[in-house]
Amino acid sequence: MRWILLCCLCLSLPALADLDYALKPRLIADDTWLLEGSTDNFNKTNGGNIVNTAFIVTEAGVVVIDTGPSRRYGEALRQAIAGVTAKPVIQVLLTHHHPDHALGNQAFKTVPIGALADTTRLLHEQGDGMAENLYRLVGDWMRGTEVVLPTQVLEPGVLSVGSHDLRLLAFTGHTGADLAILDSKTGVLFAGDLVFYQRALTTPNSPGLAAWLADIERLQALPWTLLVPGHGPVAGDARPLEQMRDYLTWLDQLLRDGAAQGSEMAELIRSPIPERFAAISLNRYELIRSVSHLYPRYEREQLQRVDTPAPLLRN
């Protein structure tokens, strides 16, 4: 029996050893470090590391922007920070409630975790279900992960940490509660999942594509010099915003035309994807999801227009 237990232990050790996010922070601006995730979908190879997280090393301490998809990721993020600076983490800012951005909170339980009020509400309502889904998708990478809610309500305004004045900006397009952060000192804009670049956007909580398009216009008008999307590569120009605007406009028109023509959902998910979006990661997968998330709303709107009585004509 002892030999059997020893063999089982030896067989499990390599699997446990493989669960290493191997996070490598990259300096993208003064005091500002990025940990860039894959543009793939969640899987057991990447452990859910499909997200961009970041941290800013200020004179007062370290500000972390998003905590990643699991407790293990959050712990790896803390180790990566410690490899850059001995300064303590003093603040976490969550851009929104989705699991790849907020399930690393356990590693930061002793630090103020700030989020918009509705982000906390959504994480409270949906967090356990999202965590269970990630367990199914990435397996042991999620071992021991539990939902930890934010402890601090953020309001739009300026948060000054050391010499960094961080403009906190509230948006709605991606989840209904989306925080963007503009560092006035460096010009770095952390857009969260309001911006996907070279990776198809996700829509499970979007209040509507019109709201998201309005957010893109607001982001473009800000005085940023470097844009960090929630997913995809960093950019020093407006190409990520232009790609987002183009894709959102195309998707909105596709759904609007489909509803007007009475198309079935199955027809829309087979729609040709324009050549200009062909290189965007997961384009077909996310189109299928977006149609399932959004199309019923377009169908309801079309029915309401058809059912609206014609105005009375007066002489």
N, C-alpha and C positions, 0 to 999 in steps of 0.2 A: 504493500500500500504506500509506503514511504517513497519508493521509487516512482510509482505512478504519479503521486503528487508533485515530486520533483520534476518529472518530465513535463507535466502540465504547466508548471511554473515557468520552466525554461522555454516552452513553446509560446507562452503568452508574453514574455519579456520583449521579443523583437517587435511585436505588434504595438505594445505600449511605447516603446522607444521611437517608433515611427510617427507618433502623434506629436510632432514638433512643428510649430508654425514657422520657425526660423525667420522671425521678423527682422527686417533690416531697414532701419530708419534712413531716410535720404534727406539731406539738407536742401530745401527748395527756396529759402529766403532767410534773411537774418533771423536767428533764433527759432526757425520754423522747420519742423521735421515731418515728413510724410511717410506713411507705411501704405504702399500701394497694393491693393488686392487684385486678384484675377478678374477678368471680365467673363469668366465661365459661369455656369450655374452651380448651385450648391452640389457637392458630391463628396464621397468618402476619401478622395485624394486631397482636395483642398481644405477639407474641414470647415467649409463655410467662409474661408478667407477670400471673399469676393468684393470686399469693401475697402474704401479709402478711409483710414483713420489718420489722425495727426496730433502733434503736440507742439506747444510754444513754450520755450524756456525763457521766462522773464526773471527780472531781478528779485521778484517776490516769491517765485516758485513756478511750477509747471502747470500749464493749462492743457487738458486733454480734450480733444474733439472727437467724440464717439468712442465706444469701448469695444466694438467688435461682436462676433457672433456667439461667443461661449465664455464660460469662466476660464477655460484654458487659454483662450486668446487674450482675455483681459490680463491674466497673469504674465503671459509672454510680452504683452505691451508694457507692463510695468518693468519687466526685466530689460526690455529694449530702451526704455527711458533711462533706467539706471546706468546703462552702458554709455549714455551720452552726457548725463549730468548727475551730480550728487544732490541737486536741489529737490525738495519734496514736491510731490503732486499736491496742488492746493485747490484745484477746481476741475470738474468735468462738465462739459457742455454737450448735450445730446441734440443732434439736429432733428431727429424724429424717432418714432417708436418701433420701427421695423427691426426684426430680430438680429440682422447682421450688423446693426448699429448700436444695439442697446443691451444685448445679453451678456456682454462682458462686464456689466456693472458690478458683479460680485467682487471683482478684484479691486474695486474702488469704494467699498462700503464705508471706509473711514473718512472719505473725502466728500465735500458737498457736490452732489450731482444735480446740475441744473437743467431744466427743460421747460418748454412752454406748458401751460396748465393742461391743455388738451392732449399733449403728448403723454403726460403722466396718466391721464384718464384712459387713453387708448391702450397704453401698455398694461394698465390694470385690467382692462376688459379683454384684451387679446393676447397678452404675453404668454400665459400658460399654454394656450393652443399653438402659438407660434413656436414655442420651445419644443413642444411635443413633435411638431412637424419637422423641425430641424433634427431632432433625435432620429427620426425615420430616414432622413436624407443623408446625414453625415455620420451617424453611428457614434462610436466611442469618443470622438472629438467633443461631444456634448456632455460627457460623463460629469455628473455633479453640478451641472448648470441649473440655476434657479433664477426666476425673475426677481430683480431688485429694482424697486421703483425709485424715481428721482426724489430727492429730498429738498429741492429748492425750486420755486416757481420763478421763471424768467419772464421779464417784460421787455418789450422793445426799448432800446436805449443804448447807452454806452456803459460797458463794464471795463473799468480801468484796472489793469493788473501790471504792476511795475510800470514800465514806460510804454506799455502796449494798451492803447485804447481800442477795445473791441466793440464794434457796433453790432448789436443784436437786432436782427431784422426778422419779423414774423411774416410768413407767407402761408398759402393754403393749398397750392396746386397738386402736390404729390399725395399728401395724407390728410389735409385739412388743418394740420398743425406742423408747419415746417419752419425750422430755424436756419437762417443763414448768418454767417459771422464774417464781418469785414474788419480786418486788422488795419487800422488807420496808419500805423507805423510802417508796415511793410507793403501795404496794398494787396495782401493776399485775401481772396474771397473764398471762404469755405461754403460751398453752395449746397452741401448735402445732396439728397436725391432729387432736388429740384432740377439737377443737371446730371444726365447720363451722357457719356461721350464715347463713341465707338462701341457702345453696348446698348441694346434696346431697352427702353424704359419700362418700368413696371407700374401697374395702375390699380392694385387691389383696393386702395382706400381713397383714390382721387375723387374730389367733389365734382370734377368736370374739367374737360380739356380747355375750355375758355378761361377758367381761372388759372390754369397752369400757363397758358400762353401770356396772360397778363403778368404773371410772376416773372416770366422770361424777360419781358420788356423792362420791368423794374430792375432786375438784376443787371441788365445790360447798361442801364443808365447810371449805375453806381461807379465811383471812381476807383475801380480795382485795376491792378496791374498783372496779377496772376490768379487764375481761376482753378480751384480744386473741386472737381466734380465728386459726387458720391461714389461713382463708378467710372473708371476709365482714366486716361492720362491727363496730367496737368497741362494747362495751356496758357500762353501769354497773349493770346488774341481771342477774338469773339467766335472762333469756329465752333466750340461746343454749344454756345447759345444759338448760333445759326442752324446747326444741325438739329437741336431740340425744336426750334421754331418750325423748321421745315417738316420734321417728322410729326409733330403734334398737329400741324395744319393738315397734312395728308391723312392722318388717322381720323381726325374729326370729319373731314369731307367724306372719307370712305364710309364711316358709320352713318353719317347724315344721308348720303345717297342711298345706302342700303335700306335704311328705314323708309325713305320716300318711295322706293321701288318695291317695298314689301319683301325684301330678300330674307332668306332664312340665315340663321347664325352659321350653319355649316357652309353656306356659300361664301360668307365673308371671310372665314378663316382660311379659305383656299385662294383668296384674292392674290393676284400677282404683287410682289413687293418691288417697288421701283428700283431700278438699277443703282441709283445713288445711295440706297440704303443696303445694298447687297453685302458690303463688307462689315456692317454693324453686327456684332456678336449677338446670337440668340434672337435674330430678327423674326423668324417664323414662330418660334416658341412663345415669344412675348406677344406677337400679334394674336395668336390663339387665346392667350390669357386675357389680353385687353378686350378682345371682342366679347368674351364671356363676362368680363367685369362690367363693361360699359354699354354694350348694345341694347340690353333691355331698357335702359333709360332713354335711348334715342327712339326706340319703338314706342314707348309711352308718350314721349313728346310728339311724335308724329300722329298718334291716335288722338291726342288732345287737339291738335291743329285741325284734324279732319272733323272732329265732333263739335268744334266751336261754331255756334250759329252765325250765319252771315248777318252783318249789321243791317238794321232796317233802313230803307231808303225813304227820305223825306222830300216832299216837293218844296 
